[in-house]
Amino acid sequence: MRLASLPGALLLTAVAALFAADAAGAAPCTAGQNCYCDRVQNPQDALYDPNVLFCEDFEDPSLNFSRGPQGGDKGDSGWFQKYGGQTNECWSAAQGSRNVEGAEGFKCVNVVQPGACDSPDGDCVFDGNNALGLKFRPGRYGGLLGDARFSRASRTIGYTYVYKYSSNFVNRGGPIKTNEFGNGLHCLLGCNTNNIWGNAPMSPNPPPAMSSWMPRAMSIGVPDGNCAGGSCFGTVLRGVQGSNNTFHLSPLASDYSESDHPIGSWGCRSFHIDGWGTSNARIRVWHNDRLLIHVEGANLTGLRDGTGPLDRFVFNNYHNNTYQGPSTAYIYQDNIHATSGSEPASCAAMGFGGATPPPASPPPGDGPLSAPGRPFLITN
């Protein structure tokens, strides 16, 4: 049922119900039955994706399991069993290198539940019963927090996820990494997404046309100089290309600003690359289903990890200059969906942005930018 089809009185009633549902929090689900990834892998469900490469909604109860007493034991946590250990400052042999998930201060991964967010937020789960929380600890760098393998390698990759920074997140101190892809740790979600270098425009300032709130929507790892003269970029139909020596893409200021995804609110990011490792790749990036980046004919043959297909990503919260906030903050992630299909999963299909999930996932479009949203359910 679409809101636009309702008579006036019913429309007001439905809108009131939406706000009530939003205030009530994420709709619960039963792991293994009707959570987001269950639906994506169910041929009888409208959200079924026959091309799924990876799906994680963090509803598996084992992800919250740690064997033995918390803190000093060497037992495997459920996170370690599925995704492996952590690196950089998120690892300590003295505190149990394999017991890596939880709210304890030395751990960087915390699978959270509504009302148990380990931050000032009561809203840290977008959909279902659980979400992933990656910590930013004062004065710490963070690190690589687990290795997620695709079911098969692919040169066509679409990736969608829902995320938010906790309301106490302090946005200064240098670039903050996001999940990175392949052996070359490519920042396909942006190496400093939602970071504006000290709560001020970048130094040196970006071109007037470029958004300073998301200075790099996508960074692809190529050795410095491999893009000399802009040879990597092909034809940039939307967005702004970075320096000629490295492969960075940014949105136009008219397409994306701080108000489109303020700290403490949910956002949805997706990208699609067709032709990874080839000389004629197509690259697109969306936020809340609005197209921000579109490149045709990109040359991706000079990647620092070679020209093979993509087969993995790593969970990452590394902060280049250590986190500068006064208290532990989080980036929360939910409903990660990777596909080898011709389009990524849409944010609307995840229940984002004020529309009921459609019967099938449509290709993300270039329409108006949705406001930060929450999932809800309307029944006839």
N, C-alpha and C positions, 0 to 999 in steps of 0.2 A: 504494500500500500504506500503510495507517494503522498506527502502532505499536500502538494499542490492540487490534488484531485478532491480534497475534502470540502464540503460546504462550510460556510463561515463559522457557525457555532461549533461544529465538530472540529474544525481546525484549531480554534481556541482551546478546546478540551485536549486535543492531541499535543499542542505546544506545551500546555501546562503539565501534561504527563511526561513530556521529554525532560523538562527541567527537574521534575521529581525524580525521574530515573537517573539523571546525571548526578543529583545530590546523593542518591542512595549508593553510588559506587558501581564498580564493575560487576557485570552479570556473572554469577558463578557458573562453573561447568564441572563435569565429571571426567577426570583424566582417563584416557583410553576409550572414551565414548563420544563426547560432543564438544570437546575443546577445539580451539582453532585448528591445530595441526591434525587432529582426528578428522575434522571435516575436509581439510585439504587432501587427505589421503583416502577418503571414502568415495568410491565411484558413484555412489547413489546421492551424494551431497552436491548442492549447487556450487560450493566452493572447491570442488574436486579439481586438482591440477595433475594431469597425467605426466607432466614434465618436471615435477618437483625435484629439486636437487638437495634441498635441505629445508627443514622446518623445525622451529623450536618455539614453544609457547611457555616453557618453564613450569608446566603443570605436573611433570613426573615427580611424585613424592620423594623419590630417591635423591633428587638434587638437593634436598634439605637434610639429608642424612649424613651424620658424622659418627664414625665408630669410635667408641671410647670416650673418655672425658675431654671436654673442649679445652683447647689451648696447647698443652704440651705433648699430647699423644702423637704417635706416628701412624695412626690408623687412616685408611683411605676415607675421604669424604665422597659423597655421591657425585659431587662436581668433578673431583679428580678422576673417578672411575670413568666418567663419560668424556671429559674434555682435557684431562691431564693437569699438570702443575702450572705454577706461575713463575714469572721471571722478574728481574730487576728488584725493586724494593717490596714486591709482593711475595717474597719467598724468604723463609728463615728456617734453617735446619733445627735451631733450638726450639722453635715453636711448632714443629710438625709440618714438614714440607708437603705432605700428602693430605693433611686436614685443612683445606684451604677455603672452605665456605662457612660463612656465619657472620654474626654481628661483632665478634671480637675485634679489637682495634687493629691487630696486626694482619687481619685478613682483608683482601681487596674485593672478594666476591661475596655477595649476600643475596640469596633468593628470598624475596620479600613477599609479604602478604598485606592485604588492606588493613590499615591501622597498626601495622608492625613494620614501619618504613625505616626506622633508625635515622630519622631526620625530622625536621618540623612538619613534614607533609603527612597528612593522613591518606592522601591519594597517591599511591605509588604503583598501583596495578591498573592497567588499562582495560584488560579483558580477562575473565576467568578468575582464578584464585591466587595466582602467583605471577611475579615478574622478576627480571634480573636487575639487581642493583650493583653497579660498579662504583667503588668508593674513590673519592678524592680526599686524601688525608693531609692536613696542614703540614707544610714543609717537606712533603714526600713527592717522589716522581711518579709512583704507580708503575705499571708494567704490562706485559702480555699475560693474559689471564686464562688462557685455554685455547685449544686448537680444534676448530670445527671443520670436519671433513665433509665434502659433498658426496652424494651417492655415486657420482661419476664425474669425470672431468669434462669441461665444456668450453667451447669458444663463444657460446651465447650464454649470457648470464643476466638475469633480472633479479633484483634484490629489493625487498621492501621491509621496513620495520617501523614500529611506533616507539617514540622515546621522549623523555623529558629530563631536564635538569632540575634537581630539587630546589625548593624556593630559597634555601640558604646558600646556594652556589654563588661564589664570587668570581666574576668574569674578568680576571686580570692575570698578568704574570707570564704571558707567552702562549704559544700554541698548545692545545690539548688534542691528543690523538683520538680517533674513533676506531672502530673495528677495521682491520686491515686485511688485504686479500693477497693470496698467492705467496710464493717463497720470497718475492721481492717486497712484501709488505706494502702493497699499493693502497693509498688512501682514497678508495673509491667512494667513501662517504665524506671525504674532506679531512685533511690532516689537522685543521684547526676550525672545524665547523662550530658556529656559535661562539666564536672567540674573537674579540675586537682589540686585542693587544692593549691591555691597560685601561679598558673602558673609554677608549678614545679611538679615533680613526687610526689606521695602521701608519706606522712610520717606516719608510716614507709613505705619505698619503696615497691611497689608491686613486686611479683615474676617477674623475667625477661620475662617470657612468657606472662604476662598479660598486656593489654593495660592500660596505666596510663591516657589516655585521656577520656576513658569511664570506670572508675573503677568498676561501678556496672551497668550492662545492665538491671538487674532485681533484686529486693529485695522483698522477700515474708515475711510477718510478722508472725513470730513464737516467742513464749516466749524464752528468752535466755536459752540455755541448751536443748531445745527440739530437736535440731539436733546434740546432743552430739555424737562424733565419726563419724560424717558425715552421720548419719542414714537417713536424709531427702533426700539426693541428688539422690539416685538411681545410674544410670550409666550415667556419663557425657560423651557424644560422641563428643561434640564440646564445646569449651569454658573452663573456669576455675572456679571451685567452690570456695566460700569464706571460712570463718572460720567454724569450725565444730559446733559452738554453734548457728549460725544464718544462714539464707538461702539467700546467695548472689551469683549471677552468673555474670561473667565478660567475655568479649571477649579476644581472643588471640591477642597479639600485631601484629601478622602476618595477622590478619583478619580486624583490625580496628585501625586507628591512627588519629591524629588531622587533617591530610591532607585530610582524607576522608569526613570530614564535618567541614570545617573552619567556624568560626564566620562570620555572614553576608551572608551565603549561605543557600539554601534550602536543607533539608534532609527529608527522609521518613523512619519512624520506624514502624515496625509491630511485633506482637507476637501472638502466638497461644498456648493455654493450653487446653488439653483434659483430663478431670478427676479432675477438681478442687474439693478439699475437700476429695479426695480419696487417697488410699495408692499406686496407680499405675498410676500416672499422666505422661503425655508427655508434655514437655515444649520446645518451639522453639522461637527464636528471630531473626529478620532480620533487616538490615539497607540497604536501597536502593535495596531491594530484594536479598541481599546476606545473607546467613545463618551465624549467629554469635554464637548462643547458641542452643544446642540440648541435651536434657536430657530425658532419658527413665526411667520409674519406680520410679519417685519421690514420696515421701510420704508426702502428704499435709493434713494429718489428725490432725496435731497439730497446726493448724492456731489459732491465738489469737482471731479471731471472730467466731470460730466454724467451722463446716464442711458443712455448707449450700452452695448452689450455689451462683454465683455472680449475682448481680442485679443492680449495679450502679458503677459510678466513680465520683470523685470530681475534678473540675478544681483547680489547685494548683500552686502557684509560691513562696512557702515559702522558705526563705533563712535562714539557721540555725544560721548564725553569722551576719546577716544584710548585705544588698547589699553594696559593697565597691566601686562602680563606681562613677564618679563625676557628672553624669547626668542620668536622667531617661532613662532606656533601656527597651527592650521588648523581650519576646519570642512570636512569631507569630505562630498561628496554623490554619490549613485549612483542610477541607475534612476529618473529623473524622468518621470512619466507623467501627462499631462493629458487629460481626456476630457469630452465633452459628454453622456455616458451618464447613466443615472438613479442610478448609484452610482460612487464612485471606485474605482480599482484597489485591491484588498486588499493588505495587507502580506504575508499568507500566500501570495498568488500570486507575490510576489517572492522567496519562500523565506525569509521572516523569522519568527522566533518559535517554532521547534520543530515545524513541520508541513510536510509535503511539499506543493508547489504542487498545488491541487485541479484537477480537470479543467476547471473554469471558475471565473472570479473571483466569489466570493460577495459579497453586500453586507457591509461591515464591520458587526460586531455590537456588543453591549454586554456581552460576556462578560468573564471574568477577564483581567487585564492580563498579557500575555506578558512573560517576561523578555527582556532584550536578547539577540538571537540572531545567527546567521550562516547563510548558505545551505549546503545540503548536498544530496546526491542519494542516494536509496535505489533500488536496482533489484531486481526480483523474481528 
